[in-house]
Amino acid sequence: MLTVPVISVFKVLADENRSKMVWLLGEKEQTVGELEQALGLSQSSTSQHLKILTQNGLVSFRKHGNFRIYALKKEALRAAMSFFDSLWDKGLDRLKQNLEKNE
């Protein structure tokens, strides 16, 4: 069963630009300007996507002078990953049971 936090992660990542931001932030911390340039988005659009990612606990930021440095909160993605891991585990368990029945 999907929990509400996992569902919200999937909803947030359903947007292509936010998924790309998560990918980029998984590689290294970045400023709004760096993300803006990498994705070809406007500053306001980039900031809006970052706001949604931050509100949903996927991204954090720290201030460095006049800049905000954004970072991926990997632990927030672990819940979504564990959902897929559980599907994999269930599938392997079913395969094992079927193989044992056929022995």
N, CA, C and O atoms as a GROMACS GRO file, in nm:
protein
  412
    1MET      N    1   0.084  -0.119   0.000
    1MET     CA    2   0.000   0.000   0.000
    1MET      C    3   0.089   0.125   0.000
    1MET      O    4   0.184   0.133   0.077
    2LEU      N    5   0.058   0.218  -0.084
    2LEU     CA    6   0.133   0.343  -0.090
    2LEU      C    7   0.092   0.434   0.025
    2LEU      O    8  -0.026   0.447   0.056
    3THR      N    9   0.191   0.497   0.086
    3THR     CA   10   0.162   0.594   0.191
    3THR      C   11   0.155   0.733   0.129
    3THR      O   12   0.204   0.754   0.018
    4VAL      N   13   0.094   0.826   0.199
    4VAL     CA   14   0.078   0.963   0.148
    4VAL      C   15   0.211   1.028   0.111
    4VAL      O   16   0.220   1.088   0.004
    5PRO      N   17   0.316   1.018   0.194
    5PRO     CA   18   0.443   1.080   0.154
    5PRO      C   19   0.499   1.023   0.023
    5PRO      O   20   0.552   1.098  -0.059
    6VAL      N   21   0.485   0.892   0.003
    6VAL     CA   22   0.535   0.831  -0.119
    6VAL      C   23   0.454   0.880  -0.238
    6VAL      O   24   0.511   0.908  -0.344
    7ILE      N   25   0.325   0.890  -0.223
    7ILE     CA   26   0.240   0.940  -0.332
    7ILE      C   27   0.278   1.083  -0.366
    7ILE      O   28   0.285   1.118  -0.484
    8SER      N   29   0.303   1.166  -0.266
    8SER     CA   30   0.340   1.305  -0.295
    8SER      C   31   0.475   1.312  -0.367
    8SER      O   32   0.494   1.399  -0.452
    9VAL      N   33   0.568   1.222  -0.334
    9VAL     CA   34   0.696   1.218  -0.405
    9VAL      C   35   0.672   1.187  -0.552
    9VAL      O   36   0.729   1.252  -0.640
   10PHE      N   37   0.588   1.088  -0.580
   10PHE     CA   38   0.559   1.053  -0.719
   10PHE      C   39   0.491   1.168  -0.793
   10PHE      O   40   0.522   1.194  -0.909
   11LYS      N   41   0.399   1.236  -0.726
   11LYS     CA   42   0.330   1.350  -0.790
   11LYS      C   43   0.429   1.462  -0.822
   11LYS      O   44   0.424   1.519  -0.931
   12VAL      N   45   0.516   1.492  -0.729
   12VAL     CA   46   0.614   1.599  -0.750
   12VAL      C   47   0.708   1.562  -0.864
   12VAL      O   48   0.740   1.646  -0.947
   13LEU      N   49   0.752   1.438  -0.868
   13LEU     CA   50   0.848   1.395  -0.970
   13LEU      C   51   0.782   1.367  -1.105
   13LEU      O   52   0.851   1.342  -1.204
   14ALA      N   53   0.650   1.372  -1.110
   14ALA     CA   54   0.580   1.352  -1.237
   14ALA      C   55   0.609   1.467  -1.334
   14ALA      O   56   0.596   1.451  -1.456
   15ASP      N   57   0.648   1.581  -1.281
   15ASP     CA   58   0.685   1.694  -1.366
   15ASP      C   59   0.827   1.672  -1.418
   15ASP      O   60   0.920   1.649  -1.339
   16GLU      N   61   0.844   1.679  -1.549
   16GLU     CA   62   0.974   1.652  -1.611
   16GLU      C   63   1.084   1.744  -1.561
   16GLU      O   64   1.196   1.698  -1.535
   17ASN      N   65   1.054   1.873  -1.547
   17ASN     CA   66   1.157   1.967  -1.501
   17ASN      C   67   1.201   1.938  -1.358
   17ASN      O   68   1.319   1.947  -1.326
   18ARG      N   69   1.106   1.903  -1.272
   18ARG     CA   70   1.142   1.872  -1.133
   18ARG      C   71   1.222   1.742  -1.127
   18ARG      O   72   1.315   1.730  -1.047
   19SER      N   73   1.187   1.645  -1.210
   19SER     CA   74   1.265   1.520  -1.215
   19SER      C   75   1.408   1.549  -1.260
   19SER      O   76   1.502   1.492  -1.205
   20LYS      N   77   1.423   1.635  -1.358
   20LYS     CA   78   1.557   1.672  -1.405
   20LYS      C   79   1.634   1.745  -1.296
   20LYS      O   80   1.754   1.723  -1.279
   21MET      N   81   1.567   1.831  -1.221
   21MET     CA   82   1.633   1.902  -1.111
   21MET      C   83   1.682   1.804  -1.006
   21MET      O   84   1.794   1.817  -0.956
   22VAL      N   85   1.600   1.706  -0.972
   22VAL     CA   86   1.640   1.605  -0.874
   22VAL      C   87   1.762   1.529  -0.926
   22VAL      O   88   1.855   1.502  -0.850
   23TRP      N   89   1.762   1.496  -1.053
   23TRP     CA   90   1.876   1.427  -1.113
   23TRP      C   91   2.003   1.512  -1.101
   23TRP      O   92   2.108   1.463  -1.060
   24LEU      N   93   1.991   1.639  -1.139
   24LEU     CA   94   2.106   1.730  -1.133
   24LEU      C   95   2.156   1.751  -0.990
   24LEU      O   96   2.276   1.753  -0.965
   25LEU      N   97   2.062   1.765  -0.897
   25LEU     CA   98   2.099   1.786  -0.757
   25LEU      C   99   2.155   1.658  -0.695
   25LEU      O  100   2.228   1.663  -0.596
   26GLY      N  101   2.122   1.544  -0.753
   26GLY     CA  102   2.180   1.418  -0.708
   26GLY      C  103   2.328   1.411  -0.742
   26GLY      O  104   2.404   1.340  -0.676
   27GLU      N  105   2.368   1.484  -0.845
   27GLU     CA  106   2.508   1.487  -0.886
   27GLU      C  107   2.589   1.583  -0.799
   27GLU      O  108   2.701   1.552  -0.760
   28LYS      N  109   2.531   1.701  -0.769
   28LYS     CA  110   2.600   1.800  -0.685
   28LYS      C  111   2.504   1.911  -0.646
   28LYS      O  112   2.401   1.932  -0.710
   29GLU      N  113   2.538   1.981  -0.540
   29GLU     CA  114   2.461   2.098  -0.497
   29GLU      C  115   2.470   2.204  -0.606
   29GLU      O  116   2.572   2.216  -0.675
   30GLN      N  117   2.361   2.283  -0.621
   30GLN     CA  118   2.360   2.384  -0.726
   30GLN      C  119   2.279   2.506  -0.683
   30GLN      O  120   2.192   2.498  -0.596
   31THR      N  121   2.311   2.618  -0.746
   31THR     CA  122   2.234   2.740  -0.724
   31THR      C  123   2.116   2.744  -0.821
   31THR      O  124   2.108   2.664  -0.914
   32VAL      N  125   2.025   2.838  -0.798
   32VAL     CA  126   1.913   2.859  -0.890
   32VAL      C  127   1.967   2.887  -1.030
   32VAL      O  128   1.917   2.832  -1.128
   33GLY      N  129   2.068   2.973  -1.039
   33GLY     CA  130   2.125   3.010  -1.168
   33GLY      C  131   2.183   2.891  -1.244
   33GLY      O  132   2.168   2.880  -1.365
   34GLU      N  133   2.250   2.804  -1.171
   34GLU     CA  134   2.308   2.685  -1.235
   34GLU      C  135   2.198   2.593  -1.288
   34GLU      O  136   2.209   2.540  -1.399
   35LEU      N  137   2.094   2.573  -1.209
   35LEU     CA  138   1.982   2.490  -1.253
   35LEU      C  139   1.908   2.554  -1.370
   35LEU      O  140   1.870   2.487  -1.466
   36GLU      N  141   1.890   2.683  -1.360
   36GLU     CA  142   1.824   2.761  -1.465
   36GLU      C  143   1.898   2.741  -1.598
   36GLU      O  144   1.836   2.714  -1.701
   37GLN      N  145   2.028   2.754  -1.594
   37GLN     CA  146   2.109   2.741  -1.714
   37GLN      C  147   2.107   2.597  -1.767
   37GLN      O  148   2.095   2.576  -1.888
   38ALA      N  149   2.119   2.500  -1.679
   38ALA     CA  150   2.122   2.359  -1.720
   38ALA      C  151   1.991   2.316  -1.784
   38ALA      O  152   1.990   2.233  -1.875
   39LEU      N  153   1.880   2.371  -1.735
   39LEU     CA  154   1.748   2.328  -1.783
   39LEU      C  155   1.688   2.422  -1.887
   39LEU      O  156   1.588   2.388  -1.951
   40GLY      N  157   1.747   2.538  -1.906
   40GLY     CA  158   1.693   2.634  -2.002
   40GLY      C  159   1.560   2.693  -1.959
   40GLY      O  160   1.475   2.724  -2.042
   41LEU      N  161   1.543   2.710  -1.827
   41LEU     CA  162   1.420   2.767  -1.772
   41LEU      C  163   1.445   2.910  -1.727
   41LEU      O  164   1.560   2.953  -1.712
   42SER      N  165   1.337   2.984  -1.708
   42SER     CA  166   1.349   3.118  -1.652
   42SER      C  167   1.381   3.108  -1.503
   42SER      O  168   1.362   3.003  -1.441
   43GLN      N  169   1.429   3.218  -1.447
   43GLN     CA  170   1.461   3.221  -1.303
   43GLN      C  171   1.335   3.197  -1.221
   43GLN      O  172   1.339   3.124  -1.122
   44SER      N  173   1.224   3.257  -1.261
   44SER     CA  174   1.101   3.242  -1.182
   44SER      C  175   1.047   3.099  -1.190
   44SER      O  176   0.997   3.046  -1.091
   45SER      N  177   1.055   3.038  -1.307
   45SER     CA  178   1.010   2.900  -1.322
   45SER      C  179   1.098   2.804  -1.241
   45SER      O  180   1.047   2.714  -1.174
   46THR      N  181   1.228   2.825  -1.247
   46THR     CA  182   1.321   2.742  -1.171
   46THR      C  183   1.293   2.755  -1.021
   46THR      O  184   1.289   2.655  -0.949
   47SER      N  185   1.275   2.879  -0.975
   47SER     CA  186   1.247   2.902  -0.833
   47SER      C  187   1.116   2.838  -0.791
   47SER      O  188   1.106   2.785  -0.680
   48GLN      N  189   1.016   2.843  -0.877
   48GLN     CA  190   0.885   2.783  -0.845
   48GLN      C  191   0.898   2.631  -0.830
   48GLN      O  192   0.843   2.573  -0.736
   49HIS      N  193   0.970   2.568  -0.921
   49HIS     CA  194   0.991   2.423  -0.911
   49HIS      C  195   1.070   2.389  -0.784
   49HIS      O  196   1.038   2.291  -0.716
   50LEU      N  197   1.171   2.468  -0.753
   50LEU     CA  198   1.249   2.444  -0.631
   50LEU      C  199   1.164   2.461  -0.506
   50LEU      O  200   1.182   2.389  -0.408
   51LYS      N  201   1.072   2.555  -0.510
   51LYS     CA  202   0.982   2.577  -0.396
   51LYS      C  203   0.897   2.451  -0.373
   51LYS      O  204   0.880   2.407  -0.259
   52ILE      N  205   0.845   2.393  -0.480
   52ILE     CA  206   0.763   2.271  -0.468
   52ILE      C  207   0.848   2.156  -0.417
   52ILE      O  208   0.804   2.080  -0.330
   53LEU      N  209   0.968   2.141  -0.470
   53LEU     CA  210   1.057   2.035  -0.423
   53LEU      C  211   1.093   2.052  -0.276
   53LEU      O  212   1.100   1.955  -0.201
   54THR      N  213   1.115   2.176  -0.235
   54THR     CA  214   1.148   2.205  -0.095
   54THR      C  215   1.029   2.178  -0.004
   54THR      O  216   1.043   2.116   0.101
   55GLN      N  217   0.911   2.226  -0.044
   55GLN     CA  218   0.790   2.206   0.037
   55GLN      C  219   0.758   2.058   0.057
   55GLN      O  220   0.699   2.020   0.158
   56ASN      N  221   0.796   1.976  -0.040
   56ASN     CA  222   0.768   1.833  -0.032
   56ASN      C  223   0.885   1.753   0.025
   56ASN      O  224   0.884   1.630   0.021
   57GLY      N  225   0.984   1.823   0.078
   57GLY     CA  226   1.092   1.758   0.150
   57GLY      C  227   1.195   1.687   0.064
   57GLY      O  228   1.273   1.606   0.116
   58LEU      N  229   1.198   1.716  -0.066
   58LEU     CA  230   1.294   1.650  -0.153
   58LEU      C  231   1.424   1.728  -0.168
   58LEU      O  232   1.527   1.672  -0.206
   59VAL      N  233   1.418   1.857  -0.139
   59VAL     CA  234   1.532   1.946  -0.158
   59VAL      C  235   1.546   2.036  -0.036
   59VAL      O  236   1.446   2.075   0.025
   60SER      N  237   1.669   2.067   0.000
   60SER     CA  238   1.695   2.166   0.105
   60SER      C  239   1.788   2.271   0.046
   60SER      O  240   1.844   2.253  -0.062
   61PHE      N  241   1.803   2.380   0.119
   61PHE     CA  242   1.896   2.482   0.072
   61PHE      C  243   1.966   2.545   0.192
   61PHE      O  244   1.918   2.542   0.305
   62ARG      N  245   2.081   2.603   0.162
   62ARG     CA  246   2.154   2.682   0.261
   62ARG      C  247   2.193   2.811   0.192
   62ARG      O  248   2.213   2.815   0.071
   63LYS      N  249   2.204   2.915   0.271
   63LYS     CA  250   2.242   3.044   0.216
   63LYS      C  251   2.393   3.060   0.220
   63LYS      O  252   2.459   3.025   0.318
   64HIS      N  253   2.446   3.112   0.112
   64HIS     CA  254   2.589   3.142   0.100
   64HIS      C  255   2.598   3.279   0.036
   64HIS      O  256   2.589   3.292  -0.086
   65GLY      N  257   2.616   3.382   0.118
   65GLY     CA  258   2.613   3.519   0.067
   65GLY      C  259   2.474   3.550   0.015
   65GLY      O  260   2.375   3.534   0.086
   66ASN      N  261   2.467   3.594  -0.108
   66ASN     CA  262   2.338   3.625  -0.171
   66ASN      C  263   2.275   3.505  -0.242
   66ASN      O  264   2.168   3.517  -0.302
   67PHE      N  265   2.341   3.392  -0.234
   67PHE     CA  266   2.295   3.274  -0.308
   67PHE      C  267   2.232   3.171  -0.216
   67PHE      O  268   2.265   3.161  -0.098
   68ARG      N  269   2.140   3.096  -0.273
   68ARG     CA  270   2.088   2.977  -0.208
   68ARG      C  271   2.148   2.858  -0.280
   68ARG      O  272   2.138   2.846  -0.402
   69ILE      N  273   2.209   2.772  -0.204
   69ILE     CA  274   2.268   2.651  -0.259
   69ILE      C  275   2.172   2.536  -0.228
   69ILE      O  276   2.146   2.505  -0.112
   70TYR      N  277   2.120   2.474  -0.334
   70TYR     CA  278   2.020   2.368  -0.319
   70TYR      C  279   2.087   2.231  -0.321
   70TYR      O  280   2.184   2.208  -0.394
   71ALA      N  281   2.033   2.141  -0.239
   71ALA     CA  282   2.086   2.005  -0.230
   71ALA      C  283   1.970   1.907  -0.224
   71ALA      O  284   1.862   1.938  -0.172
   72LEU      N  285   1.993   1.790  -0.278
   72LEU     CA  286   1.893   1.683  -0.276
   72LEU      C  287   1.890   1.620  -0.137
   72LEU      O  288   1.994   1.593  -0.078
   73LYS      N  289   1.770   1.597  -0.085
   73LYS     CA  290   1.754   1.526   0.042
   73LYS      C  291   1.727   1.379   0.007
   73LYS      O  292   1.613   1.338  -0.011
   74LYS      N  293   1.833   1.304  -0.001
   74LYS     CA  294   1.824   1.167  -0.050
   74LYS      C  295   1.735   1.078   0.036
   74LYS      O  296   1.671   0.986  -0.014
   75GLU      N  297   1.731   1.107   0.166
   75GLU     CA  298   1.647   1.025   0.254
   75GLU      C  299   1.500   1.034   0.216
   75GLU      O  300   1.424   0.940   0.240
   76ALA      N  301   1.458   1.147   0.158
   76ALA     CA  302   1.318   1.162   0.116
   76ALA      C  303   1.286   1.070  -0.001
   76ALA      O  304   1.172   1.026  -0.015
   77LEU      N  305   1.384   1.042  -0.083
   77LEU     CA  306   1.363   0.952  -0.196
   77LEU      C  307   1.369   0.805  -0.156
   77LEU      O  308   1.321   0.719  -0.229
   78ARG      N  309   1.427   0.778  -0.042
   78ARG     CA  310   1.441   0.638   0.002
   78ARG      C  311   1.305   0.572   0.023
   78ARG      O  312   1.291   0.452  -0.001
   79ALA      N  313   1.206   0.647   0.068
   79ALA     CA  314   1.071   0.590   0.088
   79ALA      C  315   1.013   0.543  -0.045
   79ALA      O  316   0.955   0.435  -0.054
   80ALA      N  317   1.030   0.626  -0.148
   80ALA     CA  318   0.982   0.587  -0.280
   80ALA      C  319   1.060   0.466  -0.332
   80ALA      O  320   1.002   0.375  -0.391
   81MET      N  321   1.190   0.467  -0.308
   81MET     CA  322   1.272   0.354  -0.353
   81MET      C  323   1.233   0.226  -0.278
   81MET      O  324   1.233   0.118  -0.337
   82SER      N  325   1.201   0.238  -0.151
   82SER     CA  326   1.164   0.119  -0.075
   82SER      C  327   1.032   0.061  -0.126
   82SER      O  328   1.010  -0.060  -0.116
   83PHE      N  329   0.944   0.147  -0.179
   83PHE     CA  330   0.820   0.098  -0.240
   83PHE      C  331   0.854   0.004  -0.356
   83PHE      O  332   0.798  -0.106  -0.365
   84PHE      N  333   0.945   0.047  -0.444
   84PHE     CA  334   0.984  -0.037  -0.557
   84PHE      C  335   1.062  -0.159  -0.512
   84PHE      O  336   1.049  -0.267  -0.571
   85ASP      N  337   1.143  -0.144  -0.409
   85ASP     CA  338   1.215  -0.259  -0.355
   85ASP      C  339   1.118  -0.364  -0.304
   85ASP      O  340   1.139  -0.484  -0.323
   86SER      N  341   1.011  -0.320  -0.239
   86SER     CA  342   0.914  -0.416  -0.185
   86SER      C  343   0.843  -0.489  -0.299
   86SER      O  344   0.812  -0.608  -0.287
   87LEU      N  345   0.817  -0.419  -0.410
   87LEU     CA  346   0.757  -0.487  -0.525
   87LEU      C  347   0.851  -0.593  -0.580
   87LEU      O  348   0.809  -0.704  -0.613
   88TRP      N  349   0.979  -0.559  -0.588
   88TRP     CA  350   1.080  -0.652  -0.636
   88TRP      C  351   1.087  -0.774  -0.544
   88TRP      O  352   1.090  -0.888  -0.590
   89ASP      N  353   1.089  -0.748  -0.412
   89ASP     CA  354   1.096  -0.857  -0.316
   89ASP      C  355   0.974  -0.948  -0.326
   89ASP      O  356   0.987  -1.071  -0.321
   90LYS      N  357   0.856  -0.889  -0.340
   90LYS     CA  358   0.734  -0.970  -0.353
   90LYS      C  359   0.739  -1.054  -0.480
   90LYS      O  360   0.700  -1.171  -0.478
   91GLY      N  361   0.786  -0.996  -0.588
   91GLY     CA  362   0.797  -1.070  -0.713
   91GLY      C  363   0.894  -1.187  -0.702
   91GLY      O  364   0.867  -1.295  -0.753
   92LEU      N  365   1.006  -1.164  -0.634
   92LEU     CA  366   1.103  -1.273  -0.614
   92LEU      C  367   1.045  -1.383  -0.525
   92LEU      O  368   1.069  -1.501  -0.548
   93ASP      N  369   0.969  -1.342  -0.423
   93ASP     CA  370   0.906  -1.441  -0.334
   93ASP      C  371   0.807  -1.527  -0.412
   93ASP      O  372   0.802  -1.649  -0.394
   94ARG      N  373   0.727  -1.464  -0.500
   94ARG     CA  374   0.631  -1.540  -0.581
   94ARG      C  375   0.703  -1.634  -0.676
   94ARG      O  376   0.661  -1.749  -0.694
   95LEU      N  377   0.810  -1.587  -0.736
   95LEU     CA  378   0.888  -1.671  -0.827
   95LEU      C  379   0.944  -1.792  -0.751
   95LEU      O  380   0.938  -1.904  -0.801
   96LYS      N  381   0.998  -1.768  -0.632
   96LYS     CA  382   1.053  -1.876  -0.552
   96LYS      C  383   0.944  -1.979  -0.518
   96LYS      O  384   0.968  -2.099  -0.529
   97GLN      N  385   0.826  -1.931  -0.478
   97GLN     CA  386   0.716  -2.022  -0.445
   97GLN      C  387   0.674  -2.104  -0.566
   97GLN      O  388   0.649  -2.224  -0.554
   98ASN      N  389   0.668  -2.039  -0.682
   98ASN     CA  390   0.629  -2.112  -0.804
   98ASN      C  391   0.733  -2.218  -0.841
   98ASN      O  392   0.698  -2.330  -0.881
   99LEU      N  393   0.860  -2.182  -0.827
   99LEU     CA  394   0.965  -2.278  -0.858
   99LEU      C  395   0.964  -2.396  -0.761
   99LEU      O  396   0.987  -2.510  -0.801
  100GLU      N  397   0.937  -2.368  -0.634
  100GLU     CA  398   0.933  -2.476  -0.534
  100GLU      C  399   0.814  -2.568  -0.559
  100GLU      O  400   0.823  -2.689  -0.535
  101LYS      N  401   0.702  -2.512  -0.607
  101LYS     CA  402   0.584  -2.594  -0.638
  101LYS      C  403   0.614  -2.686  -0.754
  101LYS      O  404   0.567  -2.800  -0.757
  102ASN      N  405   0.690  -2.640  -0.849
  102ASN     CA  406   0.716  -2.716  -0.971
  102ASN      C  407   0.830  -2.818  -0.956
  102ASN      O  408   0.857  -2.894  -1.048
  103GLU      N  409   0.896  -2.818  -0.841
  103GLU     CA  410   1.007  -2.913  -0.821
  103GLU      C  411   0.959  -3.054  -0.803
  103GLU      O  412   1.039  -3.145  -0.785
   0.00000   0.00000   0.00000
